[in-house]
């Protein structure tokens, strides 16, 4: 085979075998830990932020996220955005994959931290951790839940606790990370 033909063939092979996630990206997520602020319970586990974790965008990105999360047993998925009020879930941990646009999220409740997320990011939110959309541009998100659990919406209102605290305490640590699967991510970080 001629060198030029061989090199062209290699180039086509590389294009055909590219994965829609960033294999050169460190698979170690940023960890954000938020403590109970009296209103939002937050969690003893850190929120995990995988920045620029995947390359697929728009409908292709949404489909890839749904399939990838499901392959790691994070199902009951939906497509939309993030509520514009502080809220948390007590019956399930949640993963959000941003497939288009960007947003400024307020994480951890009113005393938490403002974080910009954009297409390609994956956020693993432990049960109890508050999150709110402060503003977005063309935001598209796929959300899913470990083992397809049902989810609730709590706003930190009087009367939610201690019931929501009991729900959170009863949740098992997931067996898989929605992005990295059976190794890495929350499977290591949340067991410390």
C-alpha positions as CSV (number, residue, x, y, z in Angstrom):
1,X,0.0,0.0,0.0
2,X,1.3,3.5,-0.8
3,X,2.2,5.7,2.1
4,X,-0.2,8.4,1.1
5,X,-3.1,5.9,0.8
6,X,-2.1,4.3,4.1
7,X,-2.1,7.7,5.9
8,X,-5.4,8.7,4.4
9,X,-6.9,5.4,5.6
10,X,-5.5,6.0,9.1
11,X,-7.1,9.4,9.1
12,X,-10.5,7.9,8.2
13,X,-10.2,5.2,10.8
14,X,-9.5,7.9,13.5
15,X,-12.6,9.8,12.5
16,X,-14.8,6.7,12.5
17,X,-13.5,5.6,16.0
18,X,-13.7,8.9,17.8
19,X,-15.7,8.8,20.9
20,X,-18.1,11.7,21.8
21,X,-16.3,12.1,25.1
22,X,-12.9,13.7,25.7
23,X,-10.5,10.9,26.3
24,X,-7.7,13.3,26.9
25,X,-9.7,15.0,29.6
26,X,-8.7,14.2,33.2
27,X,-11.5,12.0,34.5
28,X,-11.1,13.6,37.9
29,X,-14.0,16.0,38.6
30,X,-13.8,19.3,40.5
31,X,-15.4,18.7,43.9
32,X,-17.6,21.3,45.5
33,X,-18.7,20.6,49.1
34,X,-21.7,22.5,50.6
35,X,-22.7,22.2,54.3
36,X,-26.2,22.4,55.8
37,X,-27.2,26.1,55.9
38,X,-30.3,25.6,58.0
39,X,-32.6,25.8,55.0
40,X,-31.0,23.6,52.3
41,X,-29.5,20.4,53.9
42,X,-26.8,20.0,51.2
43,X,-24.6,16.9,51.7
44,X,-21.6,15.2,53.3
45,X,-20.7,14.2,49.7
46,X,-19.3,16.8,47.3
47,X,-21.0,17.8,44.1
48,X,-18.9,16.7,41.2
49,X,-18.3,18.8,38.1
50,X,-16.8,17.3,35.0
51,X,-15.8,20.2,32.8
52,X,-15.7,19.8,29.0
53,X,-16.3,16.0,29.5
54,X,-17.9,15.3,26.1
55,X,-17.9,16.7,22.6
56,X,-21.4,15.9,21.2
57,X,-23.8,18.8,21.0
58,X,-27.5,19.6,20.5
59,X,-29.7,16.6,19.8
60,X,-26.7,14.3,19.2
61,X,-25.3,15.4,22.6
62,X,-28.7,14.9,24.3
63,X,-29.0,11.4,22.8
64,X,-25.5,10.5,23.7
65,X,-26.0,11.7,27.4
66,X,-29.2,9.7,27.7
67,X,-27.5,6.5,26.4
68,X,-24.3,7.0,28.3
69,X,-26.1,7.7,31.6
70,X,-28.4,4.7,31.0
71,X,-25.4,2.4,30.4
72,X,-24.2,3.4,33.9
73,X,-27.6,2.8,35.4
74,X,-28.7,6.4,35.7
75,X,-32.1,6.5,34.0
76,X,-35.6,8.1,34.3
77,X,-34.1,10.9,32.2
78,X,-35.6,14.1,30.9
79,X,-34.5,17.1,28.7
80,X,-35.1,20.6,29.8
81,X,-33.2,23.1,32.0
82,X,-32.8,23.9,35.7
83,X,-35.5,25.6,37.8
84,X,-35.0,29.3,38.6
85,X,-35.5,28.8,42.3
86,X,-33.4,27.1,45.0
87,X,-34.4,23.5,45.2
88,X,-33.0,20.0,46.1
89,X,-34.0,16.4,45.8
90,X,-34.3,14.1,48.9
91,X,-35.2,10.8,47.2
92,X,-32.4,10.6,44.6
93,X,-29.0,11.8,43.6
94,X,-29.1,13.6,40.2
95,X,-26.9,14.0,37.2
96,X,-27.1,16.9,34.7
97,X,-25.4,16.9,31.4
98,X,-25.3,20.2,29.5
99,X,-25.7,19.5,25.7
100,X,-26.2,23.1,24.6
101,X,-25.7,26.6,25.7
102,X,-24.6,27.8,29.1
103,X,-25.9,28.8,32.5
104,X,-24.9,30.4,35.8
105,X,-26.0,28.1,38.5
106,X,-26.2,28.9,42.2
107,X,-25.2,25.7,44.0
108,X,-25.5,24.9,47.6
109,X,-28.3,27.3,48.5
110,X,-28.2,31.0,49.2
111,X,-24.9,30.7,51.0
112,X,-23.4,28.5,48.3
113,X,-21.4,29.2,45.2
114,X,-22.2,30.6,41.7
115,X,-20.8,28.4,39.0
116,X,-20.9,28.8,35.2
117,X,-21.6,25.6,33.2
118,X,-21.6,25.1,29.5
119,X,-22.2,22.5,26.8
120,X,-19.9,19.6,27.5
121,X,-20.1,19.7,31.3
122,X,-21.6,17.0,33.5
123,X,-22.7,17.8,37.1
124,X,-23.3,15.0,39.7
125,X,-25.5,16.5,42.4
126,X,-25.8,14.6,45.7
127,X,-29.3,14.4,47.2
128,X,-29.9,17.4,49.4
129,X,-27.6,19.8,47.5
130,X,-29.4,23.0,46.4
131,X,-29.3,24.2,42.8
132,X,-30.9,27.1,41.0
133,X,-30.6,28.7,37.5
134,X,-29.6,32.3,37.8
135,X,-29.6,32.8,34.0
136,X,-28.9,30.9,30.9
137,X,-28.4,31.1,27.1
138,X,-29.8,28.4,24.9
139,X,-29.5,25.9,27.8
140,X,-30.2,22.3,27.1
141,X,-29.8,19.7,29.8
142,X,-30.3,15.9,30.2
143,X,-31.1,14.9,33.8
144,X,-31.1,11.4,35.2
145,X,-31.2,9.5,38.5
146,X,-29.3,6.6,39.8
147,X,-31.2,3.3,39.4
148,X,-34.0,5.3,37.8
149,X,-35.2,6.5,41.2
150,X,-38.2,8.8,41.5
151,X,-37.4,12.4,42.5
152,X,-39.0,15.1,44.5
153,X,-38.6,18.8,44.6
154,X,-38.0,20.6,47.9
155,X,-37.4,24.3,48.3
156,X,-36.1,24.6,51.8
157,X,-39.5,25.5,53.1
158,X,-40.7,25.1,56.8
159,X,-42.0,21.6,57.4
160,X,-39.9,19.8,54.7
161,X,-37.4,18.7,57.3
162,X,-36.8,16.3,59.1
163,X,-38.6,14.1,56.6
164,X,-36.3,15.1,53.7
165,X,-33.2,14.6,56.0
166,X,-34.4,11.0,56.7
167,X,-34.9,10.4,52.9
168,X,-31.4,11.6,52.2
169,X,-29.8,9.5,55.0
170,X,-31.5,6.4,53.7
171,X,-30.1,6.7,50.1
172,X,-27.3,4.2,49.3
173,X,-24.1,5.4,47.6
174,X,-24.6,4.7,43.9
175,X,-22.7,1.7,42.5
176,X,-21.7,3.7,39.4
177,X,-20.7,7.2,38.5
178,X,-23.0,8.4,35.7
179,X,-20.0,9.5,33.6
180,X,-17.1,7.2,34.5
181,X,-19.1,4.1,35.3
182,X,-17.9,1.5,37.8
183,X,-14.5,3.2,38.5
184,X,-13.5,6.7,39.4
185,X,-15.8,9.6,40.1
186,X,-18.2,9.2,42.9
187,X,-17.4,5.5,43.3
188,X,-14.1,6.6,44.8
189,X,-14.8,10.1,46.1
190,X,-18.1,9.4,47.9
191,X,-16.6,6.4,49.7
192,X,-13.9,8.3,51.5
